[in-house]
Amino acid sequence: MRMGLKIKDALKIFPELQKYIKNGKLDFSNREARILYNKAVVKAVFGIEIEYHPKGLITPPISRYIFLKTFLRGGEKVLEIGTG
């Protein structure tokens, strides 16, 4: 399983990412750019669609990858997120 997605491939999934590209690089300082890129990676690598809470944290790619790889490995059907 690969751990990322080339920007050009992410653009095929979410063309609106184009407005966040500067000098050939994605502007990861922009929250919306991070959300769209993360959604593209998860869709391409894992074949699932995710949504983010409007005020939720946007995980960095490696954290997202490790979490999803671990979660999907066990075949779990429910995800419980602690609040403490």
DALINTA-V567715 format. One record per residue. N is the residue number from 1. OMEGA is omega in whole degrees, 0 to 359 (* if undefined). Layout:
n=N omega=OMEGA
n=N omega=OMEGA
This chain:
n=1 omega=179
n=2 omega=187
n=3 omega=181
n=4 omega=182
n=5 omega=177
n=6 omega=182
n=7 omega=181
n=8 omega=178
n=9 omega=176
n=10 omega=179
n=11 omega=178
n=12 omega=180
n=13 omega=180
n=14 omega=181
n=15 omega=180
n=16 omega=174
n=17 omega=183
n=18 omega=183
n=19 omega=179
n=20 omega=180
n=21 omega=178
n=22 omega=181
n=23 omega=178
n=24 omega=181
n=25 omega=178
n=26 omega=180
n=27 omega=182
n=28 omega=175
n=29 omega=180
n=30 omega=183
n=31 omega=181
n=32 omega=177
n=33 omega=178
n=34 omega=179
n=35 omega=182
n=36 omega=179
n=37 omega=178
n=38 omega=179
n=39 omega=179
n=40 omega=180
n=41 omega=182
n=42 omega=179
n=43 omega=182
n=44 omega=186
n=45 omega=186
n=46 omega=180
n=47 omega=179
n=48 omega=177
n=49 omega=180
n=50 omega=175
n=51 omega=178
n=52 omega=173
n=53 omega=183
n=54 omega=180
n=55 omega=183
n=56 omega=177
n=57 omega=176
n=58 omega=185
n=59 omega=173
n=60 omega=185
n=61 omega=183
n=62 omega=178
n=63 omega=179
n=64 omega=181
n=65 omega=181
n=66 omega=179
n=67 omega=183
n=68 omega=178
n=69 omega=179
n=70 omega=182
n=71 omega=184
n=72 omega=181
n=73 omega=185
n=74 omega=179
n=75 omega=180
n=76 omega=180
n=77 omega=183
n=78 omega=176
n=79 omega=177
n=80 omega=180
n=81 omega=179
n=82 omega=180
n=83 omega=185
n=84 omega=*
